[in-house]
Amino acid sequence: MATCLSPQEEQLWKLWTTYKDAETANQLVQLYDYLVNYHVQRIAAHLPKSVSKDDVRSLGMLGLYDALKKFDTERDLKFDTYASFRIRGSIMDGLRKEDWLPRSVRDKSKKIEQATDQLEQQLHRPATSLEIAAQLGLDQGEVEETIKDSLFANVLSMEEKPKDGKEVHKEGIGYSLPDHQTPTPSEATIKNENLEELAIEIERLNEKEQMVISLFYNEELTLTEIGQILDLTTSRISQIHAKAIFKLKNALREIVEM
């Protein structure tokens, strides 16, 4: 097992490796509970308010306990790293199985997509969330939150196990398939160009939006932590995050369709 353990951790791991008893397991779970809290905070930021954080936390705790049972202390790997994969994978799997996105949100997302297409054909430019909201008689924030929620649903569906009977290997988060071919030079060039375009679009966000995106995705802070830094409520940070994601989603759409 990787070194740099505290005396308490080292003692607990020795006991767990030797006896596998419930008391030691509980102490280790408490010791690494912060990993569950971290992933719950980050994933919950993408979920509708209808999804209970307690339910997400329960899924994360299952992942932590699974990591504890399956971790090989002889491997040159930190338990924190291994457990993080298991915790996030458990949460994602659980959310996918429960179909957490309400039907009302799915229906609203389809209406927003249709309205977006219609407005862009009329305006010959990307439609703003305010214009889409006016078209549908919705609140601007409601449009942005719905787009954010539906984007995360797409991420879940992309990680779903294939149903064609082909073998997959489950390890860490989600599922992986063998890579039988590497990107061609032209594909790699297009990907790099898209990333450059995305970086440009991020620079076009206002200062607070850029700060929230940077702190959340680069510094890996939770929305609550970002709120403390910017002296704003978690709810306000969530609104800024949703608006930024909406703008970037539109920008990416334009880039892909060019």
C-alpha positions as CSV (number, residue, x, y, z in Angstrom):
1,M,0.0,0.0,0.0
2,A,1.2,3.6,-0.7
3,T,3.0,5.2,2.2
4,C,2.4,8.6,3.9
5,L,-0.3,7.1,6.2
6,S,-0.9,8.6,9.6
7,P,-0.3,6.3,12.6
8,Q,-4.1,6.0,13.0
9,E,-4.6,5.0,9.4
10,E,-1.8,2.5,9.5
11,Q,-3.1,0.9,12.6
12,L,-6.6,0.7,11.2
13,W,-5.5,-0.8,7.9
14,K,-3.4,-3.5,9.8
15,L,-6.5,-4.4,11.8
16,W,-8.7,-4.5,8.8
17,T,-6.3,-6.6,6.7
18,T,-6.0,-9.1,9.5
19,Y,-9.5,-9.3,10.9
20,K,-12.0,-7.7,8.5
21,D,-14.2,-6.9,11.4
22,A,-17.2,-4.5,11.4
23,E,-15.8,-2.1,14.0
24,T,-12.6,-1.5,12.1
25,A,-14.7,-1.1,8.9
26,N,-16.8,1.6,10.5
27,Q,-13.8,3.5,11.7
28,L,-12.2,3.4,8.3
29,V,-15.5,4.6,6.7
30,Q,-15.7,7.5,9.1
31,L,-12.0,8.3,8.4
32,Y,-12.6,8.5,4.6
33,D,-16.1,9.9,4.8
34,Y,-14.8,13.2,3.5
35,L,-14.3,11.6,0.1
36,V,-18.0,10.8,-0.1
37,N,-18.9,14.4,0.9
38,Y,-16.6,15.8,-1.8
39,H,-18.2,13.7,-4.6
40,V,-21.7,14.3,-3.4
41,Q,-21.2,18.0,-3.4
42,R,-19.7,18.0,-6.9
43,I,-22.3,15.7,-8.5
44,A,-25.2,17.2,-6.7
45,A,-24.3,20.6,-8.3
46,H,-25.5,19.1,-11.6
47,L,-28.7,17.5,-10.4
48,P,-32.2,18.9,-10.1
49,K,-33.4,20.1,-6.7
50,S,-35.8,17.2,-6.7
51,V,-33.0,14.7,-6.2
52,S,-32.2,14.3,-2.5
53,K,-28.6,14.8,-1.4
54,D,-29.2,12.1,1.2
55,D,-30.0,9.6,-1.5
56,V,-26.8,10.6,-3.4
57,R,-24.8,10.3,-0.2
58,S,-26.2,6.8,0.4
59,L,-25.0,5.7,-3.0
60,G,-21.6,7.2,-2.3
61,M,-21.3,5.4,1.0
62,L,-22.0,2.1,-0.8
63,G,-19.1,2.9,-3.1
64,L,-16.8,3.7,-0.2
65,Y,-17.6,0.4,1.5
66,D,-17.2,-1.5,-1.8
67,A,-13.8,0.1,-2.1
68,L,-12.9,-0.9,1.4
69,K,-13.7,-4.6,0.7
70,K,-12.0,-4.7,-2.7
71,F,-8.9,-2.6,-2.1
72,D,-5.6,-4.5,-2.4
73,T,-3.1,-3.1,0.2
74,E,-0.2,-4.7,-1.7
75,R,-0.8,-2.4,-4.7
76,D,1.2,0.8,-5.1
77,L,-1.9,2.9,-5.0
78,K,-3.4,5.3,-2.5
79,F,-6.7,4.2,-1.1
80,D,-8.1,7.8,-1.5
81,T,-7.5,7.5,-5.3
82,Y,-9.1,4.0,-5.6
83,A,-12.0,4.9,-3.3
84,S,-12.8,8.1,-5.3
85,F,-13.3,6.0,-8.5
86,R,-15.6,3.6,-6.6
87,I,-17.6,6.3,-4.9
88,R,-18.2,8.3,-8.0
89,G,-19.0,5.1,-10.0
90,S,-21.5,4.0,-7.4
91,I,-23.2,7.3,-7.5
92,M,-23.4,7.5,-11.3
93,D,-24.6,3.9,-11.5
94,G,-27.3,4.5,-8.9
95,L,-28.5,7.7,-10.6
96,R,-28.7,6.0,-13.9
97,K,-30.7,3.0,-12.6
98,E,-33.2,5.2,-10.8
99,D,-33.8,7.4,-13.8
100,W,-33.4,10.5,-11.5
101,L,-34.3,13.1,-14.2
102,P,-38.1,13.8,-13.8
103,R,-40.3,13.3,-16.9
104,S,-41.4,16.9,-16.6
105,V,-37.7,18.0,-16.9
106,R,-37.2,15.8,-19.9
107,D,-40.3,17.2,-21.6
108,K,-39.3,20.7,-20.9
109,S,-35.8,20.0,-22.2
110,K,-37.3,18.9,-25.5
111,K,-39.4,22.0,-25.8
112,I,-36.4,24.2,-25.1
113,E,-34.4,22.4,-27.8
114,Q,-37.2,22.9,-30.3
115,A,-37.6,26.5,-29.4
116,T,-33.9,27.0,-29.6
117,D,-33.8,25.6,-33.2
118,Q,-36.7,27.8,-34.2
119,L,-35.2,31.0,-32.8
120,E,-31.8,30.4,-34.3
121,Q,-33.3,29.9,-37.7
122,Q,-35.2,33.2,-37.3
123,L,-32.4,35.2,-35.7
124,H,-29.5,33.6,-37.6
125,R,-27.5,33.5,-34.4
126,P,-27.5,31.6,-31.1
127,A,-30.6,32.3,-29.0
128,T,-30.1,33.6,-25.5
129,S,-31.7,32.0,-22.5
130,L,-33.9,35.1,-22.1
131,E,-35.2,34.8,-25.7
132,I,-35.9,31.1,-25.2
133,A,-37.7,31.8,-22.0
134,A,-39.9,34.5,-23.6
135,Q,-40.7,32.1,-26.5
136,L,-41.9,29.4,-24.1
137,G,-43.4,31.6,-21.3
138,L,-40.8,30.3,-18.8
139,D,-38.5,32.0,-16.4
140,Q,-34.9,32.6,-17.6
141,G,-33.4,30.7,-14.7
142,E,-35.7,27.8,-15.3
143,V,-34.4,27.5,-18.9
144,E,-30.8,27.6,-17.8
145,E,-31.4,25.0,-15.0
146,T,-33.2,22.7,-17.3
147,I,-30.3,22.8,-19.9
148,K,-27.8,22.1,-17.1
149,D,-29.9,19.1,-15.8
150,S,-30.3,17.6,-19.3
151,L,-26.6,17.9,-20.0
152,F,-25.8,15.8,-17.0
153,A,-28.4,13.2,-18.1
154,N,-26.5,13.0,-21.4
155,V,-23.3,12.3,-19.5
156,L,-25.0,9.4,-17.6
157,S,-26.4,7.9,-20.8
158,M,-23.0,8.0,-22.4
159,E,-21.5,6.0,-19.5
160,E,-24.3,3.4,-19.6
161,K,-23.4,-0.2,-20.3
162,P,-24.0,-1.2,-23.9
163,K,-27.1,-3.4,-24.5
164,D,-25.8,-5.2,-27.6
165,G,-24.3,-8.1,-25.6
166,K,-20.7,-7.1,-26.2
167,E,-18.3,-7.6,-23.3
168,V,-17.3,-4.7,-21.3
169,H,-14.9,-4.3,-18.4
170,K,-16.1,-2.5,-15.3
171,E,-13.4,-0.8,-13.4
172,G,-13.5,2.5,-11.5
173,I,-16.2,4.8,-12.8
174,G,-18.6,3.9,-15.5
175,Y,-17.7,1.2,-18.0
176,S,-14.8,1.0,-20.5
177,L,-14.6,-0.5,-23.9
178,P,-11.4,-1.7,-25.7
179,D,-10.0,1.0,-27.9
180,H,-9.4,-0.6,-31.3
181,Q,-8.3,2.5,-33.1
182,T,-6.5,5.7,-32.2
183,P,-7.7,9.1,-33.5
184,T,-6.5,10.0,-37.0
185,P,-4.3,13.1,-37.3
186,S,-7.3,15.0,-38.7
187,E,-9.5,14.0,-35.8
188,A,-6.9,15.0,-33.3
189,T,-6.6,18.4,-35.1
190,I,-10.3,19.0,-35.0
191,K,-10.5,18.1,-31.3
192,N,-7.7,20.5,-30.5
193,E,-9.4,23.2,-32.5
194,N,-12.6,22.6,-30.6
195,L,-10.8,22.9,-27.3
196,E,-9.3,26.2,-28.4
197,E,-12.7,27.5,-29.4
198,L,-14.1,26.4,-26.1
199,A,-11.3,28.3,-24.3
200,I,-12.1,31.4,-26.3
201,E,-15.8,31.0,-25.4
202,I,-14.9,30.7,-21.7
203,E,-13.0,34.0,-22.0
204,R,-16.2,35.6,-23.3
205,L,-18.0,34.8,-20.1
206,N,-18.3,37.6,-17.6
207,E,-15.8,37.7,-14.7
208,K,-18.0,35.9,-12.1
209,E,-18.9,33.1,-14.6
210,Q,-15.3,32.6,-15.5
211,M,-14.4,32.5,-11.8
212,V,-17.1,29.9,-11.0
213,I,-16.1,27.7,-13.9
214,S,-12.4,27.9,-13.0
215,L,-12.9,27.2,-9.3
216,F,-15.4,24.3,-9.9
217,Y,-13.7,22.5,-12.8
218,N,-10.0,23.4,-12.4
219,E,-9.6,23.9,-8.6
220,E,-12.3,21.3,-7.9
221,L,-14.1,23.3,-5.2
222,T,-17.7,22.7,-4.3
223,L,-20.3,25.3,-5.0
224,T,-20.5,26.0,-1.2
225,E,-16.7,26.6,-1.1
226,I,-16.9,28.9,-4.1
227,G,-19.7,30.8,-2.4
228,Q,-17.5,31.4,0.6
229,I,-14.7,32.7,-1.6
230,L,-16.9,35.0,-3.6
231,D,-19.1,36.0,-0.6
232,L,-22.2,34.7,-2.3
233,T,-24.9,32.1,-1.4
234,T,-24.6,28.6,-2.7
235,S,-27.9,29.2,-4.5
236,R,-26.5,32.2,-6.3
237,I,-23.3,30.3,-7.3
238,S,-25.5,27.6,-8.7
239,Q,-27.4,30.1,-10.8
240,I,-24.1,31.6,-12.1
241,H,-22.9,28.0,-12.9
242,A,-26.1,27.2,-14.8
243,K,-25.9,30.4,-16.8
244,A,-22.3,29.8,-17.7
245,I,-23.0,26.2,-18.8
246,F,-25.9,27.3,-20.9
247,K,-23.7,29.8,-22.7
248,L,-20.9,27.3,-23.3
249,K,-23.4,24.6,-24.4
250,N,-24.7,27.0,-27.1
251,A,-21.1,27.8,-28.1
252,L,-20.2,24.2,-28.4
253,R,-23.3,23.5,-30.5
254,E,-22.3,26.2,-32.9
255,I,-18.8,24.9,-33.1
256,V,-19.9,21.3,-33.8
257,E,-22.4,22.4,-36.5
258,M,-19.9,24.6,-38.3
